[in-house]
């Protein structure tokens, strides 16, 4: 049994936040400076702050907001599997849906994971 297994409440939320920040940093070269995870019955919402790299901020300042958002969407597609695996590992439940988006001003991101309903997870 891993150290993370059996985490609940705030500890589970913090572990998910830390994992998402780590994965984002692995892919982009820099992770968000703040993350907060909110859990619902069958969902996990991770709100990220201060997500952009120095290069992305430079592009935004030169009017390339759409290019930065497009790049973020490409990274999100590339990260989908690794992010979902982390949430599955920490929650013990399958991720059946993943949505992700970014906002430029203020610099925010959100990762949304829809989990297999609890009753289906218990039967499996």
Backbone as CSV, one residue per row, in Angstrom:
resi,resn,N_x,N_y,N_z,CA_x,CA_y,CA_z,C_x,C_y,C_z
1,UNK,0.849,-1.185,0.000,0.000,0.000,0.000,0.889,1.241,0.000
2,UNK,0.623,2.175,-0.924,1.441,3.377,-0.995,1.088,4.327,0.144
3,UNK,1.984,5.266,0.381,1.770,6.246,1.444,0.513,7.070,1.200
4,UNK,0.194,7.337,-0.092,-0.948,8.177,-0.423,-2.279,7.450,-0.277
5,UNK,-2.274,6.115,-0.375,-3.523,5.376,-0.326,-4.198,5.598,1.023
6,UNK,-5.483,5.779,0.986,-6.236,5.977,2.210,-6.304,7.429,2.658
7,UNK,-5.734,8.357,1.904,-5.834,9.763,2.257,-7.284,10.214,2.113
8,UNK,-7.693,11.127,2.957,-9.061,11.646,2.931,-9.044,13.162,3.108
9,UNK,-10.149,13.777,2.748,-10.351,15.197,3.019,-9.235,16.087,2.540
10,UNK,-8.775,16.951,3.445,-7.750,17.937,3.112,-6.433,17.319,2.684
11,UNK,-6.068,16.183,3.278,-4.822,15.524,2.884,-4.897,15.023,1.444
12,UNK,-6.033,14.471,1.070,-6.217,13.992,-0.297,-6.205,15.172,-1.273
13,UNK,-6.902,16.229,-0.936,-6.931,17.418,-1.796,-5.530,17.982,-1.989
14,UNK,-4.764,18.075,-0.909,-3.396,18.603,-0.991,-2.518,17.695,-1.847
15,UNK,-2.660,16.383,-1.687,-1.863,15.438,-2.479,-2.190,15.570,-3.959
16,UNK,-3.472,15.743,-4.294,-3.861,15.921,-5.697,-3.292,17.233,-6.236
17,UNK,-3.418,18.320,-5.469,-2.855,19.606,-5.893,-1.367,19.482,-6.177
18,UNK,-0.638,18.866,-5.256,0.809,18.711,-5.421,1.143,17.868,-6.651
19,UNK,0.390,16.810,-6.886,0.640,15.956,-8.053,0.377,16.699,-9.352
20,UNK,-0.710,17.467,-9.404,-1.023,18.220,-10.623,0.059,19.261,-10.883
21,UNK,0.492,19.980,-9.859,1.558,20.974,-10.031,2.827,20.297,-10.548
22,UNK,3.169,19.139,-9.997,4.374,18.420,-10.416,4.285,18.004,-11.887
23,UNK,3.147,17.441,-12.296,2.990,17.005,-13.691,3.053,18.206,-14.636
24,UNK,2.367,19.289,-14.296,2.404,20.484,-15.140,3.848,20.977,-15.280
25,UNK,4.585,20.998,-14.183,5.982,21.448,-14.229,6.832,20.535,-15.105
26,UNK,6.588,19.233,-15.030,7.341,18.288,-15.867,7.123,18.561,-17.352
27,UNK,5.906,18.918,-17.715,5.583,19.145,-19.121,5.975,20.535,-19.610
28,UNK,5.777,21.554,-18.768,5.953,22.934,-19.226,7.263,23.567,-18.799
29,UNK,7.960,22.938,-17.858,9.196,23.519,-17.357,9.007,24.402,-16.147
30,UNK,7.747,24.668,-15.795,7.430,25.508,-14.634,6.026,25.174,-14.186
31,UNK,5.871,24.925,-12.909,4.542,24.637,-12.378,3.879,25.880,-11.842
32,UNK,2.571,25.822,-11.662,1.842,26.926,-11.037,2.372,27.164,-9.625
33,UNK,2.247,28.394,-9.137,2.723,28.683,-7.787,1.652,28.420,-6.736
34,UNK,0.393,28.312,-7.164,-0.700,28.012,-6.229,-1.645,27.015,-6.876
35,UNK,-2.160,26.110,-6.057,-3.147,25.143,-6.541,-4.093,24.817,-5.396
36,UNK,-5.359,24.659,-5.739,-6.348,24.274,-4.742,-7.275,23.248,-5.367
37,UNK,-7.481,22.158,-4.652,-8.336,21.083,-5.136,-9.620,21.052,-4.326
38,UNK,-10.729,20.985,-5.039,-12.048,20.848,-4.427,-12.645,19.559,-4.964
39,UNK,-13.150,18.747,-4.057,-13.691,17.449,-4.465,-15.196,17.397,-4.266
40,UNK,-15.866,16.855,-5.270,-17.283,16.563,-5.168,-17.456,15.061,-5.049
41,UNK,-18.676,14.615,-5.056,-18.944,13.179,-4.923,-18.271,12.377,-6.028
42,UNK,-18.348,12.867,-7.262,-17.769,12.148,-8.405,-16.910,13.066,-9.271
43,UNK,-16.323,14.091,-8.655,-15.540,15.045,-9.434,-14.399,15.614,-8.597
44,UNK,-13.379,16.049,-9.320,-12.223,16.693,-8.712,-11.924,17.941,-9.543
45,UNK,-11.880,19.098,-8.884,-11.585,20.361,-9.548,-10.284,20.902,-8.978
46,UNK,-9.310,21.142,-9.846,-8.040,21.706,-9.404,-7.897,23.073,-10.061
47,UNK,-7.884,24.123,-9.238,-7.723,25.487,-9.728,-6.268,25.882,-9.517
48,UNK,-5.636,26.319,-10.600,-4.219,26.680,-10.590,-4.067,28.172,-10.785
49,UNK,-3.105,28.764,-10.087,-2.818,30.191,-10.237,-1.356,30.387,-10.588
50,UNK,-1.090,31.452,-11.335,0.270,31.784,-11.750,0.853,30.609,-12.531
51,UNK,0.212,30.308,-13.661,0.551,29.120,-14.443,1.540,29.379,-15.578
52,UNK,1.588,30.603,-16.085,2.354,30.858,-17.307,3.860,30.884,-17.079
53,UNK,4.562,30.394,-18.087,6.015,30.481,-18.099,6.422,31.907,-18.478
54,UNK,7.687,32.228,-18.308,8.192,33.546,-18.697,7.970,33.776,-20.197
55,UNK,8.217,32.746,-20.989,8.009,32.856,-22.429,6.560,33.138,-22.782
56,UNK,5.643,32.454,-22.092,4.214,32.688,-22.350,3.817,34.107,-21.953
57,UNK,4.328,34.585,-20.834,4.018,35.969,-20.419,4.536,36.963,-21.450
58,UNK,5.707,36.692,-22.000,6.266,37.566,-23.034,5.374,37.574,-24.266
59,UNK,4.897,36.405,-24.668,3.988,36.336,-25.815,2.694,37.101,-25.548
60,UNK,2.127,36.956,-24.348,0.898,37.679,-24.001,1.142,39.192,-24.094
61,UNK,2.267,39.644,-23.560,2.586,41.074,-23.590,2.734,41.601,-25.015
62,UNK,3.102,40.724,-25.960,3.242,41.164,-27.347,2.001,40.859,-28.181
63,UNK,0.873,40.591,-27.492,-0.395,40.438,-28.187,-0.724,39.039,-28.671
64,UNK,-0.003,38.038,-28.212,-0.199,36.669,-28.689,-0.985,35.795,-27.704
65,UNK,-2.052,36.351,-27.159,-2.874,35.611,-26.185,-3.402,34.294,-26.759
66,UNK,-3.901,34.353,-27.984,-4.471,33.150,-28.598,-3.415,32.059,-28.782
67,UNK,-2.197,32.459,-29.127,-1.123,31.481,-29.300,-0.806,30.792,-27.969
68,UNK,-0.815,31.558,-26.889,-0.541,30.986,-25.565,-1.655,30.022,-25.166
69,UNK,-2.896,30.412,-25.380,-4.013,29.524,-25.040,-3.984,28.259,-25.893
70,UNK,-3.632,28.395,-27.169,-3.517,27.221,-28.034,-2.413,26.295,-27.540
71,UNK,-1.270,26.840,-27.165,-0.173,26.034,-26.635,-0.595,25.320,-25.356
72,UNK,-1.295,26.014,-24.473,-1.776,25.403,-23.229,-2.729,24.244,-23.530
73,UNK,-3.604,24.424,-24.496,-4.529,23.336,-24.856,-3.768,22.124,-25.376
74,UNK,-2.708,22.362,-26.125,-1.884,21.252,-26.628,-1.198,20.528,-25.474
75,UNK,-0.667,21.279,-24.517,-0.049,20.655,-23.343,-1.078,19.863,-22.548
76,UNK,-2.277,20.425,-22.431,-3.325,19.736,-21.668,-3.670,18.397,-22.311
77,UNK,-3.737,18.357,-23.630,-3.995,17.080,-24.310,-2.849,16.103,-24.061
78,UNK,-1.626,16.607,-24.083,-0.468,15.748,-23.852,-0.403,15.250,-22.406
79,UNK,-0.834,16.059,-21.452,-0.769,15.722,-20.025,-1.942,14.876,-19.543
80,UNK,-2.984,14.816,-20.331,-4.240,14.176,-19.912,-4.018,12.823,-19.241
81,UNK,-3.278,11.945,-19.873,-3.101,10.599,-19.335,-2.350,10.613,-18.005
82,UNK,-1.258,11.371,-17.936,-0.480,11.408,-16.693,-1.263,12.056,-15.555
83,UNK,-1.985,13.131,-15.848,-2.801,13.764,-14.809,-3.883,12.812,-14.312
84,UNK,-4.552,12.155,-15.244,-5.624,11.225,-14.867,-5.082,10.068,-14.032
85,UNK,-3.915,9.541,-14.403,-3.313,8.445,-13.638,-3.018,8.872,-12.200
86,UNK,-2.559,10.095,-12.020,-2.278,10.590,-10.666,-3.555,10.676,-9.834
87,UNK,-4.615,11.200,-10.430,-5.887,11.307,-9.705,-6.431,9.917,-9.395
88,UNK,-6.319,9.006,-10.335,-6.773,7.628,-10.093,-5.975,6.973,-8.964
89,UNK,-4.671,7.171,-8.988,-3.814,6.585,-7.960,-4.181,7.124,-6.574
90,UNK,-4.426,8.410,-6.495,-4.689,9.036,-5.196,-6.104,8.787,-4.689
91,UNK,-7.079,8.744,-5.600,-8.474,8.566,-5.172,-8.894,7.109,-5.133
92,UNK,-8.188,6.260,-5.879,-8.592,4.866,-5.986,-9.796,4.671,-6.896
93,UNK,-10.107,5.684,-7.698,-11.256,5.631,-8.602,-10.823,5.958,-10.018
94,UNK,-11.532,5.414,-10.989,-11.227,5.664,-12.398,-11.680,7.057,-12.809
95,UNK,-10.877,7.696,-13.631,-11.255,8.965,-14.245,-11.952,8.631,-15.552
96,UNK,-13.210,9.068,-15.694,-13.970,8.787,-16.916,-14.099,10.016,-17.807
97,UNK,-13.697,11.171,-17.289,-13.742,12.397,-18.079,-12.705,13.387,-17.580
98,UNK,-12.120,14.130,-18.513,-11.108,15.129,-18.174,-11.349,16.362,-19.018
99,UNK,-11.387,17.520,-18.369,-11.520,18.797,-19.058,-10.515,19.754,-18.464
100,UNK,-10.004,20.643,-19.287,-8.954,21.533,-18.839,-9.032,22.828,-19.626
101,UNK,-8.727,23.940,-18.952,-8.707,25.214,-19.670,-7.848,26.208,-18.903
102,UNK,-7.499,27.286,-19.590,-6.697,28.352,-19.000,-7.330,29.698,-19.273
103,UNK,-6.963,30.654,-18.441,-7.431,32.031,-18.538,-6.198,32.910,-18.412
104,UNK,-6.105,33.947,-19.214,-4.899,34.778,-19.252,-4.856,35.819,-18.131
105,UNK,-5.896,36.623,-17.974,-5.858,37.720,-17.006,-7.122,37.731,-16.169
106,UNK,-7.061,37.177,-14.968,-5.866,36.739,-14.263,-5.377,35.386,-14.773
107,UNK,-4.130,35.079,-14.449,-3.440,33.866,-14.889,-3.953,32.677,-14.069
108,UNK,-4.932,31.967,-14.645,-5.568,30.840,-13.964,-5.665,29.642,-14.898
109,UNK,-5.750,28.482,-14.294,-6.014,27.262,-15.035,-6.912,26.376,-14.200
110,UNK,-7.592,25.460,-14.860,-8.434,24.503,-14.143,-8.290,23.138,-14.801
111,UNK,-8.180,22.134,-13.951,-8.171,20.746,-14.399,-9.369,20.085,-13.731
112,UNK,-10.246,19.508,-14.520,-11.467,18.896,-14.001,-11.449,17.410,-14.333
113,UNK,-11.649,16.611,-13.323,-11.666,15.160,-13.477,-13.030,14.650,-13.038
114,UNK,-13.690,13.894,-13.899,-14.950,13.255,-13.542,-14.620,11.801,-13.231
115,UNK,-15.025,11.370,-12.036,-14.700,10.029,-11.567,-15.846,9.066,-11.817
116,UNK,-15.493,7.802,-11.962,-16.495,6.754,-12.017,-17.380,6.905,-10.778
117,UNK,-18.694,6.862,-10.933,-19.547,7.007,-9.749,-19.142,6.040,-8.647
118,UNK,-19.209,6.504,-7.410,-18.740,5.741,-6.250,-19.361,4.359,-6.188
119,UNK,-20.660,4.223,-6.457,-21.306,2.919,-6.368,-20.778,1.958,-7.423
120,UNK,-20.431,2.480,-8.633,-19.841,1.627,-9.662,-18.422,1.219,-9.276
121,UNK,-17.666,2.153,-8.645,-16.301,1.844,-8.215,-16.310,0.746,-7.164
122,UNK,-17.271,0.786,-6.270,-17.342,-0.198,-5.195,-17.671,-1.600,-5.730
123,UNK,-18.444,-1.657,-6.841,-18.841,-2.946,-7.415,-17.702,-3.585,-8.201
124,UNK,-16.812,-2.777,-8.754,-15.725,-3.279,-9.618,-14.681,-4.054,-8.848
